[in-house]
Amino acid sequence: MKRIESHKVWAAALAALMLAAPMAANAMMVRLDENTVLDLRAPAGTVLIGNPAIADVSLVTPSRVAILGRGFGETNVVITDRMGRVIFSQEVRVAPPPGARVSIYRGEDVSNYSCSPNCARLVATSDEQPYAPAAGPVSDIPTRPTKVSMGR
């Protein structure tokens, strides 16, 4: 009897994975630091964002929203109408912008550069703190580990 029940559990788990896989494949693509405008079929009442560090949603009009890519990764966005009915539910995948991008990490400080074809510093977002070393002789400035990340 236990053997049959364990097969049912595995079958249910496999079915759940098969249903979840197409959702990820149908994810809406948004580029980092770019907006994607979306027209809704009804005025929005509530906007829910799985991870606001990855994507942000702004209401342009009651029936139009802009989804902004804030960080690399995937999250979901759910929008309900004023009666609480779901009018939009979608996985959102934030992709890098076209061209090369370089990020320099100094401890917790991040400097981003766009390198297409020459490197130029990108304007800091609200989450990015500009790196400003302490005033004084170079020997007084504490050293920090630096990591360079290059993305395409």
N, C-alpha and C positions, 0 to 999 in steps of 0.2 A: 504494500500500500504506500509506504514512504517513497519507494522508487517512482511510482506513477506521479505522486505529488511533486517530486523534485523535477521531473520532466515537464510538468505543467509550469513550474516556476521558470525554468530555463526558456521554455517556449514563449512565455509572456515577456520575459526580459528581451529576447531576440526580436519579438514583434515591436516592443517599445523602441529599440535601437533603430529598426528599419523605418519606423515612423518619424523618428527624430532626424535621421540623416537628410531627407529631402528639405527640411526646414533650413538647415545650415547651407545647403546648396542654393536655396532661393534667397539668400541674404541680400539686402539692399547694400550696394557699394557706395560709400561716401569717401571722398578724398580728404586727407588731413588738411585742416585749416581752410576748407572750402564748404560752401553751403549747397545743399540739394533741396529744391523747392518741391513740395508735395501738396496737391489739392485733395481735400477730404470730401467725402460724400455728404457730410453734415457738419454743422459747427462743432468745434471741439469744446468739451467740458473739462476734462482732466487729461493731463499728459504725464505718463509714467516712463521713466528712463531707468533701465537696469543699472548702468554704470555711467554717471554723468562725467567721469573723467575721460571716457571714450567718445561719447556723443552728447550733443546738447540740442534742444529743440526750442525754437522761438516761434511764437504765434505772429504771423504776418497779418492775417485777417482771421476772423473766426473759422473760416473754412480752408485756410492755407497756412502751412507751417514750413519752416526752414530747418533742416537737420544739418548741424555743423559737426564735422569730424574734429574732435579735440585731441585724441590720442589713439595710437595703434591698438587694434584688437577688435573684439566683437562684443556687442551688447544687444539688448532688445528695446524697442520703443512700443508702448501701448497707448493709444489715444481713445478715450471714450467720449460719447456725446453728453449733453447735459442731463440725460436720463440715466446715464451709467452704462449704456450699451457700447460695446467695443466697435469702433468704426475703423480702426487701424491697429494692426499687431504685426510687427515685422522684426526679424533679426537685422541688425545693422553692422556691417563690417567696414572698418575704417582702413583705407589703403594709403600708401605713401603717395605724395604728389608726383607727377611726371618729372623726370630728371633726377639727378643725384642730390642727396641730402646728407649733410655731415652734422653730427651732434658731438660736441665736446663736453664731457662731464668733468667738473672739478668738485669733487665731493658731492654735495647736493645741488650745486649750481650747474645749469645746462645752458650752452650757447649753441644755437642752431644756425646752419649755413645752407644756402641753396647753391649748388655747384653746377649750373647749366648755362654756359660752359665755364664761366669763372665763378669762384666762390664769393658770395656776398652774405653778410649777416642778416638773418631774418628778424623781423620785429618781434620783440618778446611778447608772449601771450601773458594773460593774467596769472598763470600758474608758474611762469618762468621768472626766476629772480636773476637780475643782471649780476655778473661777477664783478665785484669792486674790491681789490686788495686794500688792506689797511695802509694808511699813510705812514711814511717813515722809510728808513733805509731798507734795501732789498733783503739784508740779512735778518731783519725783524719780521718779515712776512712769513707766516707759517706755511710750510709746504703741504700740499694736498695731493692725493693721488689723482691723476688725470687719465681719463679713458676716452678714446675716440671711437665713434660708431659711424660707419658709413652705410647708408641705405639707398636703395633704388626704388 
